Amino acid sequence: MSRSTWSLDDIPDQAGRTVLVTGTTVGGLGHQTALELARRGARVVLAGRSQEKLDAVAAQCTASGAQVLCVAMDVGVEAQCRSLVAQAVARFGRLDTLVNNAGVSAQALFEDVTAQDLHWYEDLMRVNLWGAVWCTHEALPHLKAARGRIVAVSSLAGLVGVPGRTAYGATKFAMGGFFEALRVELKSAGVSVTVAYPGVVATHIRERGYNARGEPLGRSGLKEDAAMPVAECARLIVAGMERRQREVVMTTRGKLGRFIKLLMPSLVEDMAVAALKDEARPR
C-alpha cells in the first residue's frame, strides 16, 4: 500500500488518533483507559472535575509519549460538555474517538429514599446519561468526519436489575437504549458505537456513590472479593473499541445472565441478590 492511500484505520493501535475520555479520576476506569490509549499512541484528552487529579493522570500519559490535553469540567453541565469537545478539536484539529466513561454510583433501597431526597435520582441521571448525550451530540460532526468510534461505559446493572441500584440501573439502562439506537443511526456514516458492560471492578466508584440521602456512601454494597482489576477492564474496553464491537460484556456471569434472563428471570434475580452484601439486601 502506498503512503498516499493510508487511512487512520491502517495505522497500528491508536497512533495518530485523538481520543477524549471523560471521568479520568485517579485510580478509576477512565484513568486506566487513558493510560492504555496513551501506550497505544493516541493523543489523549482527559476530562474530570479535579485539575490536580487530571494533572496526575496526564503525567503518566505523557511518560508513555502521548500528547495530552486536560480539561477540568463537570459532565453534569451541558455548556461544559460542549466546551470540552470544542477545546479538544481546537487543540488537536480532529476527534476520532469519544469514550463516555464519567459516572456516579449509588446504593439505596427505593423505600429508604425520602421525597425530600429523591432529587438526587435526577442528579444521577444528569451525570450518567445526559453528560454522555451532550458530549456525543457536540462530538458527532467530528466523529462522522473521522469515521470514528463512540464508547459508552455502562454496567451489568444496565442489563439486569439489581436491588438497591434503582437509580444507578435506571441511568445505565437508559444509556444502553440511547446508544443502541444511535448505533443504528450512525451505521451508514461509518461511526461505530461500542457499549461496555463491566461487572464489579476494583475501583472506588461505589464508595463515592450516593446513599439514600444523596450523600457519599463510604462503602460498597456489593461483594468485591472477585472484582476485576481495573487495568484489565480498561484493556477489554479499548480492545472492543478498536475492533468496533457492538458490546463488551466482560464476565461469564454477565454473558450467561443476559440470556438466562429471557428463560428464567427469577433465577437471574436471585443471582443479583446473591451479589449483594447482607446489609445491602432487601429487608
VOSE-228556 format. One record per residue (C-alpha): residue in one letter; x, y, z; chain. Coordinates in pm, whole numbers. Layout:
// VOSE-228556
+------+--------+--------+--------+-----+
! type !      X !      Y !      Z ! mol !
+------+--------+--------+--------+-----+
!    A !      X !      Y !      Z !   A !
...
+------+--------+--------+--------+-----+
***
This chain:
// VOSE-228556
+------+--------+--------+--------+-----+
! type !      X !      Y !      Z ! mol !
+------+--------+--------+--------+-----+
!    M !      0 !      0 !      0 !   A !
!    S !    144 !    338 !    -97 !   A !
!    R !    169 !    610 !    167 !   A !
!    S !    -78 !    829 !    -25 !   A !
!    T !   -357 !    575 !     26 !   A !
!    W !   -313 !    522 !    400 !   A !
!    S !   -603 !    591 !    631 !   A !
!    L !   -605 !    602 !   1010 !   A !
!    D !   -758 !    254 !   1016 !   A !
!    D !   -434 !    123 !    857 !   A !
!    I !   -217 !    265 !   1137 !   A !
!    P !   -140 !     19 !   1418 !   A !
!    D !   -312 !     70 !   1751 !   A !
!    Q !   -421 !    430 !   1818 !   A !
!    A !   -128 !    618 !   1663 !   A !
!    G !   -237 !    948 !   1513 !   A !
!    R !   -586 !    936 !   1665 !   A !
!    T !   -733 !   1183 !   1913 !   A !
!    V !   -936 !   1019 !   2190 !   A !
!    L !  -1143 !   1204 !   2451 !   A !
!    V !  -1208 !   1020 !   2779 !   A !
!    T !  -1447 !   1159 !   3039 !   A !
!    G !  -1422 !   1075 !   3408 !   A !
!    T !  -1045 !   1031 !   3428 !   A !
!    T !  -1024 !   1021 !   3808 !   A !
!    V !   -700 !    886 !   3957 !   A !
!    G !   -734 !    513 !   4020 !   A !
!    G !  -1057 !    483 !   3824 !   A !
!    L !  -1151 !    317 !   3498 !   A !
!    G !  -1110 !    639 !   3300 !   A !
!    H !   -757 !    676 !   3434 !   A !
!    Q !   -657 !    327 !   3324 !   A !
!    T !   -835 !    362 !   2989 !   A !
!    A !   -642 !    682 !   2919 !   A !
!    L !   -313 !    510 !   3007 !   A !
!    E !   -396 !    218 !   2780 !   A !
!    L !   -472 !    455 !   2494 !   A !
!    A !   -155 !    656 !   2559 !   A !
!    R !     54 !    340 !   2542 !   A !
!    R !   -106 !    264 !   2206 !   A !
!    G !     -2 !    601 !   2065 !   A !
!    A !   -321 !    807 !   2096 !   A !
!    R !   -338 !   1178 !   2165 !   A !
!    V !   -550 !   1183 !   2479 !   A !
!    V !   -796 !   1442 !   2607 !   A !
!    L !   -860 !   1396 !   2979 !   A !
!    A !  -1177 !   1533 !   3136 !   A !
!    G !  -1275 !   1540 !   3503 !   A !
!    R !  -1369 !   1773 !   3786 !   A !
!    S !  -1030 !   1794 !   3962 !   A !
!    Q !   -746 !   1970 !   3785 !   A !
!    E !   -498 !   1821 !   4032 !   A !
!    K !   -612 !   1465 !   3959 !   A !
!    L !   -614 !   1530 !   3585 !   A !
!    D !   -256 !   1656 !   3603 !   A !
!    A !   -150 !   1337 !   3783 !   A !
!    V !   -303 !   1119 !   3511 !   A !
!    A !   -159 !   1344 !   3240 !   A !
!    A !    192 !   1300 !   3379 !   A !
!    Q !    162 !    922 !   3342 !   A !
!    C !     22 !    950 !   2989 !   A !
!    T !    299 !   1191 !   2889 !   A !
!    A !    557 !    947 !   3026 !   A !
!    S !    425 !    700 !   2768 !   A !
!    G !    498 !    952 !   2495 !   A !
!    A !    142 !   1075 !   2445 !   A !
!    Q !     29 !   1429 !   2375 !   A !
!    V !   -227 !   1524 !   2639 !   A !
!    L !   -490 !   1792 !   2696 !   A !
!    C !   -652 !   1826 !   3040 !   A !
!    V !   -991 !   1992 !   3077 !   A !
!    A !  -1133 !   2039 !   3426 !   A !
!    M !  -1512 !   2025 !   3387 !   A !
!    D !  -1838 !   1871 !   3506 !   A !
!    V !  -2029 !   1647 !   3264 !   A !
!    G !  -2347 !   1734 !   3451 !   A !
!    V !  -2336 !   2080 !   3291 !   A !
!    E !  -2428 !   2093 !   2922 !   A !
!    A !  -2222 !   2403 !   2838 !   A !
!    Q !  -1911 !   2243 !   2987 !   A !
!    C !  -1963 !   1925 !   2782 !   A !
!    R !  -1984 !   2125 !   2462 !   A !
!    S !  -1682 !   2336 !   2557 !   A !
!    L !  -1484 !   2019 !   2630 !   A !
!    V !  -1529 !   1889 !   2276 !   A !
!    A !  -1453 !   2231 !   2127 !   A !
!    Q !  -1128 !   2253 !   2325 !   A !
!    A !  -1024 !   1904 !   2213 !   A !
!    V !  -1077 !   1986 !   1845 !   A !
!    A !   -911 !   2327 !   1881 !   A !
!    R !   -601 !   2163 !   2030 !   A !
!    F !   -562 !   1858 !   1805 !   A !
!    G !   -761 !   1952 !   1495 !   A !
!    R !   -978 !   1641 !   1496 !   A !
!    L !  -1161 !   1396 !   1720 !   A !
!    D !  -1154 !   1025 !   1638 !   A !
!    T !  -1299 !    860 !   1946 !   A !
!    L !  -1520 !    964 !   2237 !   A !
!    V !  -1519 !    746 !   2549 !   A !
!    N !  -1818 !    833 !   2768 !   A !
!    N !  -1688 !    697 !   3096 !   A !
!    A !  -1784 !    958 !   3359 !   A !
!    G !  -2042 !    836 !   3607 !   A !
!    V !  -2162 !    831 !   3965 !   A !
!    S !  -2273 !    519 !   4150 !   A !
!    A !  -2548 !    477 !   4410 !   A !
!    Q !  -2667 !    208 !   4651 !   A !
!    A !  -3001 !    264 !   4823 !   A !
!    L !  -3328 !     76 !   4857 !   A !
!    F !  -3600 !    284 !   4694 !   A !
!    E !  -3823 !    271 !   5003 !   A !
!    D !  -3544 !    429 !   5209 !   A !
!    V !  -3527 !    741 !   4992 !   A !
!    T !  -3749 !   1021 !   5125 !   A !
!    A !  -3946 !   1255 !   4900 !   A !
!    Q !  -3710 !   1535 !   5007 !   A !
!    D !  -3405 !   1336 !   4895 !   A !
!    L !  -3544 !   1189 !   4573 !   A !
!    H !  -3396 !   1475 !   4370 !   A !
!    W !  -3058 !   1301 !   4361 !   A !
!    Y !  -3207 !   1042 !   4123 !   A !
!    E !  -3233 !   1328 !   3875 !   A !
!    D !  -2878 !   1442 !   3958 !   A !
!    L !  -2752 !   1092 !   3884 !   A !
!    M !  -2932 !   1084 !   3550 !   A !
!    R !  -2782 !   1418 !   3454 !   A !
!    V !  -2428 !   1289 !   3504 !   A !
!    N !  -2459 !    928 !   3389 !   A !
!    L !  -2689 !    978 !   3090 !   A !
!    W !  -2712 !   1343 !   2993 !   A !
!    G !  -2338 !   1403 !   3023 !   A !
!    A !  -2284 !   1130 !   2764 !   A !
!    V !  -2566 !   1263 !   2544 !   A !
!    W !  -2433 !   1621 !   2550 !   A !
!    C !  -2072 !   1518 !   2480 !   A !
!    T !  -2180 !   1286 !   2200 !   A !
!    H !  -2406 !   1547 !   2039 !   A !
!    E !  -2125 !   1804 !   2028 !   A !
!    A !  -1869 !   1548 !   1907 !   A !
!    L !  -2085 !   1392 !   1638 !   A !
!    P !  -1986 !   1606 !   1336 !   A !
!    H !  -1617 !   1547 !   1412 !   A !
!    L !  -1665 !   1174 !   1467 !   A !
!    K !  -1854 !   1145 !   1139 !   A !
!    A !  -1576 !   1330 !    958 !   A !
!    A !  -1323 !   1083 !   1102 !   A !
!    R !  -1550 !    776 !   1062 !   A !
!    G !  -1463 !    735 !   1426 !   A !
!    R !  -1575 !    550 !   1734 !   A !
!    I !  -1803 !    610 !   2030 !   A !
!    V !  -1771 !    413 !   2353 !   A !
!    A !  -2034 !    416 !   2628 !   A !
!    V !  -1928 !    264 !   2958 !   A !
!    S !  -2241 !    113 !   3109 !   A !
!    S !  -2260 !   -165 !   3372 !   A !
!    L !  -2409 !   -507 !   3427 !   A !
!    A !  -2662 !   -306 !   3628 !   A !
!    G !  -2769 !   -177 !   3288 !   A !
!    L !  -2856 !   -529 !   3174 !   A !
!    V !  -3004 !   -683 !   3490 !   A !
!    G !  -3198 !   -512 !   3767 !   A !
!    V !  -3008 !   -522 !   4098 !   A !
!    P !  -3170 !   -443 !   4435 !   A !
!    G !  -3056 !   -112 !   4577 !   A !
!    R !  -2949 !      5 !   4232 !   A !
!    T !  -3279 !    150 !   4108 !   A !
!    A !  -3127 !    493 !   4040 !   A !
!    Y !  -2796 !    368 !   3904 !   A !
!    G !  -2959 !     92 !   3698 !   A !
!    A !  -3208 !    339 !   3550 !   A !
!    T !  -2925 !    559 !   3424 !   A !
!    K !  -2739 !    264 !   3275 !   A !
!    F !  -3045 !    104 !   3112 !   A !
!    A !  -3119 !    447 !   2961 !   A !
!    M !  -2762 !    477 !   2838 !   A !
!    G !  -2782 !    135 !   2674 !   A !
!    G !  -3107 !    221 !   2496 !   A !
!    F !  -2978 !    555 !   2373 !   A !
!    F !  -2653 !    421 !   2233 !   A !
!    E !  -2813 !    112 !   2077 !   A !
!    A !  -3046 !    337 !   1879 !   A !
!    L !  -2763 !    575 !   1792 !   A !
!    R !  -2556 !    284 !   1662 !   A !
!    V !  -2821 !    213 !   1401 !   A !
!    E !  -2847 !    581 !   1307 !   A !
!    L !  -2471 !    608 !   1253 !   A !
!    K !  -2410 !    277 !   1077 !   A !
!    S !  -2412 !    426 !    727 !   A !
!    A !  -2182 !    708 !    842 !   A !
!    G !  -1911 !    461 !    941 !   A !
!    V !  -1914 !    558 !   1308 !   A !
!    S !  -1912 !    259 !   1543 !   A !
!    V !  -2081 !    255 !   1884 !   A !
!    T !  -1946 !     17 !   2148 !   A !
!    V !  -2133 !    -27 !   2477 !   A !
!    A !  -1922 !   -176 !   2756 !   A !
!    Y !  -2086 !   -364 !   3042 !   A !
!    P !  -1830 !   -411 !   3322 !   A !
!    G !  -1918 !   -614 !   3629 !   A !
!    V !  -1762 !   -540 !   3967 !   A !
!    V !  -1432 !   -363 !   3901 !   A !
!    A !  -1172 !   -280 !   4166 !   A !
!    T !  -1228 !     97 !   4180 !   A !
!    H !  -1371 !    327 !   4446 !   A !
!    I !  -1677 !    432 !   4244 !   A !
!    R !  -1920 !    254 !   4476 !   A !
!    E !  -1775 !    404 !   4794 !   A !
!    R !  -1804 !    750 !   4637 !   A !
!    G !  -2161 !    689 !   4522 !   A !
!    Y !  -2483 !    812 !   4680 !   A !
!    N !  -2667 !    666 !   4977 !   A !
!    A !  -3041 !    707 !   5037 !   A !
!    R !  -2988 !   1069 !   5143 !   A !
!    G !  -2778 !   1154 !   4839 !   A !
!    E !  -2461 !   1165 !   5049 !   A !
!    P !  -2133 !    978 !   4984 !   A !
!    L !  -2192 !    612 !   5064 !   A !
!    G !  -1844 !    548 !   5203 !   A !
!    R !  -1860 !    175 !   5135 !   A !
!    S !  -1964 !    -74 !   4869 !   A !
!    G !  -2285 !   -272 !   4891 !   A !
!    L !  -2151 !   -536 !   4652 !   A !
!    K !  -1930 !   -835 !   4722 !   A !
!    E !  -1592 !   -747 !   4577 !   A !
!    D !  -1375 !  -1050 !   4651 !   A !
!    A !  -1368 !  -1137 !   4280 !   A !
!    A !  -1354 !   -779 !   4148 !   A !
!    M !  -1186 !   -741 !   3808 !   A !
!    P !   -858 !   -543 !   3812 !   A !
!    V !   -924 !   -201 !   3666 !   A !
!    A !   -636 !   -228 !   3418 !   A !
!    E !   -784 !   -550 !   3278 !   A !
!    C !  -1122 !   -385 !   3237 !   A !
!    A !   -964 !    -91 !   3055 !   A !
!    R !   -779 !   -325 !   2816 !   A !
!    L !  -1103 !   -506 !   2732 !   A !
!    I !  -1280 !   -179 !   2661 !   A !
!    V !  -1002 !    -47 !   2436 !   A !
!    A !   -975 !   -379 !   2253 !   A !
!    G !  -1350 !   -381 !   2191 !   A !
!    M !  -1337 !    -22 !   2073 !   A !
!    E !  -1054 !    -97 !   1829 !   A !
!    R !  -1246 !   -394 !   1687 !   A !
!    R !  -1560 !   -179 !   1667 !   A !
!    Q !  -1755 !   -435 !   1870 !   A !
!    R !  -2118 !   -363 !   1937 !   A !
!    E !  -2091 !   -472 !   2301 !   A !
!    V !  -1826 !   -573 !   2550 !   A !
!    V !  -1969 !   -795 !   2825 !   A !
!    M !  -1672 !   -886 !   3041 !   A !
!    T !  -1768 !  -1165 !   3277 !   A !
!    T !  -1902 !  -1515 !   3228 !   A !
!    R !  -2179 !  -1440 !   3476 !   A !
!    G !  -2275 !  -1132 !   3279 !   A !
!    K !  -2280 !  -1317 !   2948 !   A !
!    L !  -2489 !  -1600 !   3090 !   A !
!    G !  -2715 !  -1374 !   3291 !   A !
!    R !  -2850 !  -1177 !   2997 !   A !
!    F !  -2958 !  -1498 !   2819 !   A !
!    I !  -3085 !  -1679 !   3128 !   A !
!    K !  -3294 !  -1369 !   3198 !   A !
!    L !  -3501 !  -1447 !   2888 !   A !
!    L !  -3575 !  -1803 !   3001 !   A !
!    M !  -3560 !  -1794 !   3381 !   A !
!    P !  -3581 !  -1434 !   3501 !   A !
!    S !  -3638 !  -1534 !   3863 !   A !
!    L !  -3303 !  -1716 !   3866 !   A !
!    V !  -3125 !  -1402 !   3746 !   A !
!    E !  -3299 !  -1201 !   4017 !   A !
!    D !  -3171 !  -1447 !   4276 !   A !
!    M !  -2820 !  -1411 !   4133 !   A !
!    A !  -2847 !  -1034 !   4162 !   A !
!    V !  -2943 !  -1056 !   4529 !   A !
!    A !  -2660 !  -1302 !   4595 !   A !
!    A !  -2410 !  -1045 !   4463 !   A !
!    L !  -2501 !   -805 !   4744 !   A !
!    K !  -2358 !   -789 !   5090 !   A !
!    D !  -2608 !   -893 !   5358 !   A !
!    E !  -2663 !   -538 !   5485 !   A !
!    A !  -2749 !   -415 !   5135 !   A !
!    R !  -3016 !   -676 !   5062 !   A !
!    P !  -3390 !   -601 !   5062 !   A !
!    R !  -3548 !   -645 !   5403 !   A !
+------+--------+--------+--------+-----+
***
